[in-house]
Amino acid sequence: MIDVHCHLQFKAFKDDYDEVITRARAAGITKIINAGTQVSSSRAGVELSNRYDDQYATVAVHPHHADKVEPDWLKALEKLTTDPKVVGIGECGLDYFSYKSNGIVDPKIQKEVFEAHIDLAHRTRLPLQIHNRLAGEDIIEILKHHKNILKPGMFHCFAGSEKVRKAALDLGFCLGFDGNSTYPGIAPGETVALRDHIQATPLDRIVLETDSPYLTPIPHRGKRNEPQYAILTASFIAEVKGTTLEKVIEQTDKNVYTLFTRLQK
């Protein structure tokens, strides 16, 4: 089972990531992809991936940081992509949710930075790992504008309208689902429950992720998330889809290898 998106390089794991990785392996996690959110965390993710055979990385600037990029940020990310353990460009995208600590970064700046990531993904032939919160229609519009250069990628922690889901699938993207899929109800600002998105998405277009240390699934909600808990999301997806856990793991792993061609089996 592959955790296609987490953040073991974050400070939440600075004291025990060896133990976290050991627990993940014991739970059946065979590979972990650590996503960058700034140049610094992207670099840290690459360094971590080179310490463990089963660790990989994606590199990018999160939309929260789009207004704080350094002058040479894109060049720095491109240099990181030369490392064979870098398997994608992410997490990048748009975020229109107003956070207490961050507000909303100017959408114009977010779009410019996102499009720079799309161009980087094209130049490096790496898939995109897209962050979308309450910005799905704008993301789809940008992707359609660049569809001639897109390599199939994934929407990290997918949420949005039915229209956005259908458009993302039509563009060839996979959808990532996390522990928040197990939460009851509909998230603030959204119109479709994640359970319904899972039900409507073909299994061959779903990938598993934890977004650790965030989005811990039930029954551990409120505690720090870890890659070992990907099994709980996989079990939830199996329940929703009316299939077996083994089938979910087999197919989602296959999907990851199809998307991230640098990932070694």
Secondary structure as the mmCIF struct_conf table of DSSP 4:
data_model
#
loop_
_struct_conf.conf_type_id
_struct_conf.id
_struct_conf.beg_label_comp_id
_struct_conf.beg_label_asym_id
_struct_conf.beg_label_seq_id
_struct_conf.end_label_comp_id
_struct_conf.end_label_asym_id
_struct_conf.end_label_seq_id
STRN STRN1 ILE A 2 CYS A 6
TURN_TY1_P TURN_TY1_P1 LEU A 8 GLN A 9
BEND BEND1 PHE A 10 PHE A 10
HELX_RH_3T_P HELX_RH_3T_P1 LYS A 11 PHE A 13
TURN_TY1_P TURN_TY1_P2 LYS A 14 ASP A 16
HELX_RH_AL_P HELX_RH_AL_P1 TYR A 17 ALA A 26
TURN_TY1_P TURN_TY1_P3 ALA A 27 GLY A 28
STRN STRN2 LYS A 31 ALA A 35
HELX_LH_PP_P HELX_LH_PP_P1 GLY A 36 GLY A 36
BEND BEND2 THR A 37 GLN A 38
HELX_RH_AL_P HELX_RH_AL_P2 VAL A 39 SER A 49
TURN_TY1_P TURN_TY1_P4 ASN A 50 ARG A 51
TURN_TY1_P TURN_TY1_P5 ASP A 53 ASP A 54
STRN STRN3 GLN A 55 VAL A 59
HELX_RH_3T_P HELX_RH_3T_P2 PRO A 63 LYS A 68
TURN_TY1_P TURN_TY1_P6 PRO A 71 ASP A 72
HELX_RH_AL_P HELX_RH_AL_P3 TRP A 73 LEU A 80
TURN_TY1_P TURN_TY1_P7 THR A 81 THR A 82
BEND BEND3 ASP A 83 ASP A 83
TURN_TY1_P TURN_TY1_P8 PRO A 84 LYS A 85
STRN STRN4 VAL A 86 ASP A 95
STRN STRN5 TYR A 99 TYR A 99
TURN_TY1_P TURN_TY1_P9 LYS A 100 ASN A 102
STRN STRN6 GLY A 103 GLY A 103
HELX_RH_AL_P HELX_RH_AL_P4 PRO A 107 THR A 124
TURN_TY1_P TURN_TY1_P10 ARG A 125 ARG A 125
STRN STRN7 LEU A 128 ARG A 133
BEND BEND4 LEU A 134 LEU A 134
HELX_RH_AL_P HELX_RH_AL_P5 GLY A 136 HIS A 145
TURN_TY1_P TURN_TY1_P11 HIS A 146 HIS A 146
HELX_RH_3T_P HELX_RH_3T_P3 LYS A 147 ILE A 149
HELX_LH_PP_P HELX_LH_PP_P2 LEU A 150 PRO A 152
STRN STRN8 MET A 154 HIS A 156
TURN_TY1_P TURN_TY1_P12 CYS A 157 CYS A 157
HELX_RH_AL_P HELX_RH_AL_P6 GLU A 162 ASP A 170
TURN_TY1_P TURN_TY1_P13 LEU A 171 GLY A 172
STRN STRN9 CYS A 174 PHE A 177
HELX_RH_3T_P HELX_RH_3T_P4 GLY A 179 THR A 182
BEND BEND5 TYR A 183 GLY A 185
TURN_TY1_P TURN_TY1_P14 PRO A 188 GLY A 189
BEND BEND6 THR A 191 VAL A 192
HELX_RH_AL_P HELX_RH_AL_P7 LEU A 194 ALA A 200
BEND BEND7 THR A 201 THR A 201
HELX_RH_3T_P HELX_RH_3T_P5 LEU A 203 ARG A 205
STRN STRN10 ILE A 206 LEU A 208
TURN_TY1_P TURN_TY1_P15 SER A 212 PRO A 213
BEND BEND8 TYR A 214 TYR A 214
HELX_LH_PP_P HELX_LH_PP_P3 THR A 216 PRO A 217
TURN_TY1_P TURN_TY1_P16 ILE A 218 PRO A 219
BEND BEND9 HIS A 220 HIS A 220
TURN_TY1_P TURN_TY1_P17 ARG A 221 GLY A 222
BEND BEND10 LYS A 223 LYS A 223
HELX_LH_PP_P HELX_LH_PP_P4 ARG A 224 ASN A 225
HELX_RH_3T_P HELX_RH_3T_P6 PRO A 227 TYR A 229
HELX_RH_AL_P HELX_RH_AL_P8 ALA A 230 LYS A 241
TURN_TY1_P TURN_TY1_P18 GLY A 242 GLY A 242
BEND BEND11 THR A 243 THR A 243
HELX_RH_AL_P HELX_RH_AL_P9 LEU A 245 LEU A 259
TURN_TY1_P TURN_TY1_P19 THR A 261 ARG A 262
#
